[in-house]
Amino acid sequence: MSETTASVTAASAPAGVVAESATARGRRARIALRGLQVLLALFYAIPSALPKLIAHPSAAESFEKLGWGSAGMYTIGALELAGAVALLIPVLQSVAAMALSALMVGAFVVQVAVFDGQYAATPLILIVPLALIAWARRGHNADLLRLLRRRA
């Protein structure tokens, strides 16, 4: 084997191994992130949005205490459901995570101001994985802008 061939083989072998391990690690990270998105989507759709959209007495009571009534309850429920669906659509997932994070900031403020902070930790806890999704999927924002510009 010539000196040139040996150096090319030696140089490319470790890079191939590193690339394969990085790819496997990246694949596992993408799968874990997708699983987190599905889990959050299920949370926002079923235990969070559904009670608001079917006017469950517990949700209706909370929104009456806020003074927002049924219109506010249905609006928040629809926003949560839209965010849950958008978390599953690749081009929308980063924007959806940011929008749901903003909704959670509002929920935190309401919990502290109106409900004496009884469940104030829940929105803060939910912001962490939403911020991770928004950051990890930020590349899709350029795709979304291209789609919007193409339609305009």
N, C-alpha and C positions, 0 to 999 in steps of 0.2 A: 504494500500500500504506500502511496507516495505521501510526502509530507503535507501537501496541500489537501489531499483527500482526508487524511487523518485529522487535520485541524478543522476542516469543515464538518466532519462527522462528530467530532468531540464538541464543537461549538453548537451544533444543531441538536444534539441529543438532550443535553440538559434543558435547553429552551423548550423542546417538545414536551418533556416531562413536566416542566413548570407550567407550560400552557395547558396541558391536559389537567393538571391538578387545579389550576385557576379556573378552568372551564367547569370542572366538576363542582368546585366550590361555588362558582357563580351560578351554576344551574340549581344547586341546593338552595342558595339564597333567593333566587327568583321564585322557586317553588314555595319556599317559606313565606315570602312576601305575598305571593298570590293567595296562599292559604289565609294569611292575615286579612287580606282584602275581602275574601269570601266571608270570613268570620265576622268582620265589622259590618259588611253589607247585610248579613243575616240579622245582626244585632239591631242595626238601624231600621230594618224593614219590619221585623216581627215585634220584639218587645218595646221598641221605641215609637215607631210611626203607627203601627196598627191600632193601638189603644186610642190614639188621637183621631185616627181616621174613622173608627167605628164609634166614636164618642163614648168610650168606656167611662163609667162614673168617676173613677179616680182621676182620669185625665181632665174630664170636664170640670171637676171640682177645683183642680189646680189652676186651670185657666180662668175660672170665675174669680178665684182669689186674686189673680193677677189683674183682673179687670179687662182681660182680652176677649173673653167670651168664646163662643164656638168658632167665630171667624179666625181668631188667632190660633186656636187649637188645630183647625183644619189646615191652616197655612203652614204651621210648623210641621205637622204630620206629613204634608205633601212635600215640603223641602227635605225632610229626613228620608222619605221614600225615594225621591228623585236622586238624592245623594247616594243612597244605597245602590240603586240601579247603576248610576254613573261610576261607582267604584269598580264595577265589573266590566266596563267598556274601556278598552285600552287607551283610546285617544282622550278620554274624559277623566281617567282615574286620578291624575295629579290635581286637576282643577276641583274635582269632587272632594278630594281629601282636604284641600285648602278651604273650600266652602263649608264643609262639615266642621272643620276646626273653628272657623269664624262663628258658626252656630253654637259650638261648645263654649266659646268665650262668652257669648250672650247667655247661655244656660248657666254658666258659672256666676255671672253677675246677678242674674235673677235669683239663683239659689242663695247667694249671700245677702242680697238686698231685701228679698221678699220672704224667703223661707228660712231665714236665720242660719243659713249654711248647713242645713241638715244633710244634704246630699251633694255638697259643693265639690267634693273630691272626685266624683264620677266624671264630670266633664273634663276636669284636668287630666285624669288618667287616660281618657279617650283621646285627648289632644296628642299625646306622645306617639301612639302608632299612626295616627293620621298625619302627623308631621313627617314621620319616617316614610310613609307612602308618598306624600307630596314631593319629598326630596328625591327619593329613589326613582320615581316615575316622571321627574321633571323634564326629561327628554321628549315626552309626548306633548308637552306644551307647544313646541315648535311645529309638530305635526298638526295640532289643532289650529294654530294660527294659519298654516298653509291652507288647510281646508276652508277656514272662514274667509280668507282672502280670495280663494278660488271661486267661492260662491257670491262674493260681493261684486 
